Amino acid sequence: MTPKTAVLFLAPGFEEIEAVAVYDILRRANVSLTLAGVSHPNVTGARGLTVQTDCDVESALKHKYDVVVLPGGEPGVTHLQTYPGILDHVIQQANENRWVAAICAAPRLLNLLLKNKKATSYPGVKDQMTHCFYQEDPVVIDAPFITSRGPGTAMAFSYAILRALSLETVASTLESAMLASA
């Protein structure tokens, strides 16, 4: 079976818990995950954690992925919004019915794409989620979108990504092994 592929876009000011939880869980599941940095090779999060990325955004944009992941955090989301090519890539991803996963403040970047879709976000950006049927569940899936609320939902968000990638057994095994329901 061909490994599933994912890209996680990181911009200065990203929310560390959201990015690291996705990174950790997808790597444990053997998803081929690319960390693409706006400021490659190193990107610093909102609380000072510096992450070494695999490539710059321009290199990542040349490829297709099973899922594109957008972590929250400010000013990280604003940097993602204004960085050339990222939103176009996300639009193409969604138009091709490939998964787009956004957590915390990042779902606001998807606002226009979420027309008639269920979605959630960090409560502080709820007012910017004007085109969706807003939900307050920890994770909301309405293909091809996976949205989630914030740092406290990062692990559930990560397991939802695995399930969307048809890795249900792996997700259940990891949840158990990582004591997710403890």
WOVENHU-V581015 format. One record per pair of residues at least 6 apart in sequence whose C-alpha atoms are under 6 Angstrom apart, sorted by the first residue. I is the first residue (numbers start at 0). J is the second residue. Records with the same first field share a line. If there is no record, write none. Layout:
BEGIN
I: J + J
END
This chain:
BEGIN
2: 30
3: 30
4: 30 + 31 + 32 + 64 + 65
5: 32 + 64 + 65 + 66 + 67
6: 32 + 33 + 34 + 67
7: 34 + 68
8: 35 + 69
9: 36
10: 37 + 75 + 78
11: 42 + 43 + 44 + 75
12: 44 + 45 + 73 + 74 + 75
13: 44 + 45 + 71 + 72 + 75
14: 44 + 45 + 71 + 72
15: 44
16: 150
17: 70 + 150 + 153
18: 70
20: 154
21: 157
34: 52 + 53
35: 52 + 54 + 55 + 56
36: 52 + 55 + 56
37: 56
39: 55
40: 51 + 52
41: 50 + 51 + 52
42: 49 + 50
43: 49
65: 97
66: 98 + 99
67: 99
68: 100 + 101
69: 101
70: 101 + 102
71: 102 + 103 + 104 + 105
76: 105
96: 143
97: 143
98: 143 + 144
99: 144
100: 144 + 145 + 146
101: 146
102: 146 + 147 + 148 + 149
103: 120 + 121 + 148 + 149
104: 121
106: 120
107: 128
110: 128 + 130
113: 130 + 131
114: 130 + 131
115: 131
116: 131 + 132
117: 131 + 132 + 133 + 141
118: 133 + 134 + 139 + 146
119: 133 + 134 + 135 + 146 + 147
120: 147 + 148
121: 148 + 149
137: 147 + 148 + 152
138: 146 + 147 + 156
139: 145 + 146
158: 170
161: 170
END
